[in-house]
Amino acid sequence: MTPFQKPGKKLQPMNTQLIETTFWIFLSIVFYTYIGYGILLYILVWFKRRINPLKKLPPSNFEPHITLLVAAYNEKDFVNQKVLNTKSLDYPSDKIHQIWITDGSTDGTPDILTTYSDVKVYHENERKGKIAAMNRGMQYVTTDIVIFSDANTLLGSQSVRKIVQLFENPKTGCVSGEKRIVNKDSDAAAGAGEGIYWRYESTLKKWDAELYSVVGAAGELFAIRTHLYQEVEPDTILDDFVISLRIAMQGYTIQYDPDAYAIENSSANVNEERKRKIRIAAGGIQSIIRLLPLLNIFKYGILSFQYISHRVLRWTLTPLLLPWLPLLNLLLIRSSAVYQFLFILQFIFYVAAFIGWLFRYKKTKFKLTFISYYFFMMNYSVYQGFTRFLKNTQSVQWERARRADAQPQV
């Protein structure tokens, strides 16, 4: 008899079997969502490399005119650095056209921008939200490629060149850049968790692109073929996600190059990061509904497989299953040492999350202590985001999460 086994009334065999089956199904879905898909993706990419080895492309002379479109609201602290950063990129300066849409800004952002003769500024007093600004801004784009970027992010020197090169493939309709979080020797929960999370996400995106297509672009930096742009509903929360996947649904791919990156500081604290995660969760549910046809794996094949595995499960089924795992595990704890071991692992995980919560504002070099807490916070935010979506209380007007420092450094 194990330490967890006590004499007394036991579950009926049929009930035990049902609980066991349910537990293993739930555990399998959770594992697949966060770890298993990454393993499967790596295996599929590994086989693809063996069948069709990657070829290193020669340096390209492809240098078309591009438009950098920035929708900004009250970004006076970042405007000068962003404009100068764009001018310093390793790309012909006469082929980069900057367009800023500053609807609703009241802090002098449009006035600062008008001091640059080669920057076009289109301002309206009414603030309608980011996607409304993007929809309006697209009418001023005359180049074949448009790159979207946030005002508070800086681009790596090779970013535009790397993005443009991927458009030499006519099947590429969208290119997603990499979001990088400033890496610090010591950090609090928000910075440590966000940084580790995005490094893992970047790896999955790289493999997704290599297998077939990335499933959704990062709003900090992504580009599209201008003629593929479809005006997005004005109440859309995740504009970058919907824009990019609607292009993929037209038969094009979303490609990715980690050397095309936008860098920014982490959220100022976990409250700011949670605010961002709740908004993403609400937007995720909205996006799944608006992209409902993409769930048809018979029509969209591998794109649907990647989309469901990488995005849909995270925003729907998996967070709902997580609370059930320890409860079902507890009912089975007397059955065998396997269930006792799994229960102990879950107990350690939630204790670690609690410790992470206690020290969430304390900076430390041991960033792994915040992984459990960040994971818990991310999934709890899905519940809050879903509630906001149902109540229609998530504003489309973007409220940028406060960042740790005023300006990131490339």
N, C-alpha and C positions, 0 to 999 in steps of 0.2 A: 504494500500500500504506500503510495507516494504521500508527501506532506500535505498535498491538497485534497487527498481522498479521505472522507469521513463516513462513518456508518450513517445510514439514514435513507430516506426515500430518494430513489434515483429516477431519472427521466426514463420514460418508456422507450424501447429500442426504436420505434417508428419516429417518435419525436426527436430523439437524438440524431437519427439519420437525416431528418429534415433540417435540423439546426446545423449539422455538419456540412451538408450540401450547400446551404445558404451561406455559411461562413466562408467556405472555400471559393464560392462564386464571387462574393463580395471582395474577398482578399485578392483574388486574381485580377479583378477589374481595377482595384486601387493600385496594385503593383504594376500592372500593364500601363496605366495612365502615367505614372511618374517615373518608372524605371524600365519596365518591360518594353515599351515602345522604342525607347532609346537603344536598347540591346538589339531588338529586331531590326531597327533601322540601320544600325551599324552592320549587321550581318548581310542585309540586302545590298547595302552599298559595297560591302566587301566583295560579294559575288559579282556585282555589276562591274567593279574595277577589274576583276579577273577576266570577264567576258569582253569588256570594252575598256581597255586601259586609258586613263586620262592622258591627254597629250598637252604638253606645255605649249601655250600659244606664243608665237613670236611677238615682239613689241609692235603695237598698232599705231598707225598714223591717222586713225579715225578720230577726228576732232570736230564734230558738228557744233553748231550754235546751240546753247542750252539756256533755259530760263530757271533761275532759282526763285521759287515762290515761297514767301514767308507770310503767314497770317499771324499778326501780332496784336496783343492787347496789353497796353501799359507795360512796355518792355524797355523803358528808357535806360535802365541799368545795364542792358545787354546790347543795345543797338550799335554803338560804335565798334565794340569788339567783334560783333557778328559781321558787320559790313567789311571791316578791315581783314577779318579772317577769310572772307570770301574772295577778297582782292588778292590775297597772298597764296591762293591755291595753285597747285602745279597744273595749270590749264591756261590756254591763251585768254588773257583778260578781256579782249575784245569779243570773245565768243561766250562770255558769261553775262547774262542779262538779269539784273536783280529787280524783282517786283515785290513790293511790300503792300499788304492789305491791313490797314490799321483801324478797322471799324470800332467805334466806341472808345478809343483810347483818349484819356483825359490828362495824361501825365507829361505831355509834350513829345511823345514818341514820333508823331508825324513831323513835327517841327525839326527834330534832330535829323531825320532822314532826308528832309528837303535840302539840307546843306551839302549833300552829295549829288553832284550833277549827273552822275551815271546811274543813279538809283531812282526807279520810278515808284512813286507812292500814290496809292489810291485810298482815300480816306472818306468814311461816312460817319456822321455823328452817332447814328443808331447802332447799338450793339446787338447783333442777332446770333452770335455764336461763330465758332471756328469754321464749321462746314459751310455756313452761309457766306463767309468771307472767301473761302476757297472756291466755291461755285462762282462767285462774282469775279474773283481774280482770274479764273481760267479764260475769260473772254479777252483778256489782254495778252495772253500768251500766243506768240507767233512762231515759236521754234517747234521742231518735231519732238523734242524731249523736254519735259519739265521735271524739275527736282523740287520736292517739298522738304522743308526743313524748319525746325523750331528756332525761335529767336534766341533762346538761352542755351543753345548747343553750339559747339565749335566743331568744324569738320577737319579730319586729317588731311594733310597736304595732297595726298593722292586720291582722295575720295571721289571727286568728280570724274577723274580720268578712269578709275576702276569701274565706276558705274557705266560710263559711256561705252567702254569696251564690251561690256556684256550685251549691249544693244546691237552689236554687229550681227548677232544671231537673230534672224527674223522671227524666230519663235518666241523670243523674249519680249514680253509686254510690259513687265514691271521689274524693277530691281530694288531689293531691300538692302539698306545699309545696316551696319551693326551699331547697336546702342552700347556704349561703354560707360561704366560708372567709374569716377575717379577712385583709384585704389590708394588707400591710406594704410600706413603701418598699423595703426590702431583705429578702431571705429566702433560706433554704437550699433544697436540692432538694425536700424534702418539702412545704414550704409553697408554693413557687413552682409546682411541678408540679401539686399537688392543686388549687390555686386556679385555674390556667388550665384544667385538665381540667374542673372543675365549671362554669366559665363556659360552656364549649363544650357540656357536657351540658345545662345550663339552656336554652340556645338550642334544642337539639334537642327538649327536652321541650315547650317553648312551641309549636314547629311541629307536633310529634306531636299535641298536644291540639287544635290548630286544625284539623288534617286530620281526626282522628277521636278518638284516645285516647292518653294516655300509656301506655307499656308498663312499668309497675312504679312504685311509689311510693317515696319516700325515707323511711327509718325515722326520721330526725330530726324529721319533721313530715308526717303524713298523716292524713286523716280518712275515715270510712266511714259509711254508713247502718247503724246498729246491727243491724237485722234481717237484713242481708246477711252478717254475719260467720259464717264457717264455721270451726269449731275445727280448728286446724292440728296436724299430726302433731308430737309432742313433740320429735323429733330434727331438726326443720326449722332450717336455718341462716339462710336469708334470709326471715324471717317477713314483713317488709313487702312483699317482692316477690310471694310466694305469696298472701298475703291479698288484695292489690290485684288481681292478675290473675285470681284465682278469681271475684272480683266482676265483672270485665270479661267473663269467660266466661259469666256469667249474663245477658248482654245489656246491661249498663250500661257507661258510659264512665268512664275515669279522667281527670279534668280537672286543670288546673294554672294557678296564678296566681303569677308571680314576686314579687308584692308580699306574698304569704303566705310568709314565710321564717323559717328557723331559722339562727342564726349560731353558729359555733364556731371555735375556733382550729385551725390545721392540726396534723397529727401532729407529735410532738416531734422526730422525725428519720426518715430514710428506712427504718430498720429497723422502726420502729413502723408506718409507712405500708405497708411490704411485708407485715407481719403481717396488716394489715387487708385488703390486696388478695388475699392467699392465701385468707383465709377467704371473701371474696366469690366468688372463683373456684370454690372447693369447693362453696359454696352455689349457685352458678350452674349447675353440672353437675347437682346434686341437683334443682334447681328445674325444669330442662329435662325431666328424667325424670318428675317428678311432674306437670308440665303438658304431658305428651306430646300430648294431644288438641288443644292449641292450635296445633300445627304443621299441622293440617289447614286449609289455606287455603280449601278448598271449603266448609267449615262456618263458619269465623270470618272469612273474607274479609280486609278491610283490617287488622283487628286482628292476624291471623296475619302478614301482610306486614310490619307495623311491628315485631312481636315478633321475627321472624326477622332482619330487617335491623338492628335496633337492639341486640338482645341476644344471640340465639342464635349468630350468626356470631362475635361477640367472644369468646364463651366456649368455642367448639368448633373450627370449621374454620380460621378465619383465623390464630390463633396457631401452628397446625401448619404453615401454608404459609410463614410469614415466613422461617424458616431456609433454605428451599429457594430463595428468590428470588436471593440473591447467588450460590449455587452454580450454578443454571441460567444465570444471567446471565454467569458466568465462562466457561461452556462456549460461549456465543454471542458472546463479546467480539470475536472476530476477524471476525464476520459483517458488521457495519456500524457506522457511527458512532453510530447510535441506541442500540445495546447498550453501546457504550463510555460514552456519556453517562449512561445509566441506572445503569451500574456505578459510575461516579464519584459519582453522587448517593447511592447506597447506602453507598459508602465514606465519604463525608462525614458521612452520618447516624450511622453506627456509631462513627466517630471522635468526633463530638460527644457521643454517648452515653457513650463512654469518658471524655471530658474531664469530663462531668457527674458521672460516678461518682467521679473523682479529687477533685472539689471539692464533693462532695455535702453536706458539713457546713459549707461556707463560705457566709456570707450575702452576697448581691450584689443590686444593683439591676437587673442584666441578667438577668432571669428567663428569657428565651427560651433561655439556654444550658442549661436543665434540661429542656426539652421532650423532646428525644431520649432523655435518660436515663430520664425518668419513663415514657415510652412503652415503652422496652425493659423496665424493671422491671415494668410493669403486665402485659406479655405473658409475661414469664418467670414471673410469679406464677401465671399460668393453668396452666402445667406443674406447679408445686408444688401448687396447689390440686387439680388433677386426681389427682395421686398421693395426696394426703390422702383424697380422696373414695374412691378405689379401695381404700385400706387402712383406710378408716373410722376415721381418726385425727383428724378435725376435730371438736373438742368443740362441742356445742351450747351449752354454758355460755359466756355472752358475756364476753370479756376485752377491755374497751374499750382501744383504742390510746391511749397517753399523748399528751396534747396539749401544744402548745408553751408555753402559759401556764396558770395555774390557772383563770382565768375570762375568757371572752370579753366584749366590750362591744358593745351594740347600736348 
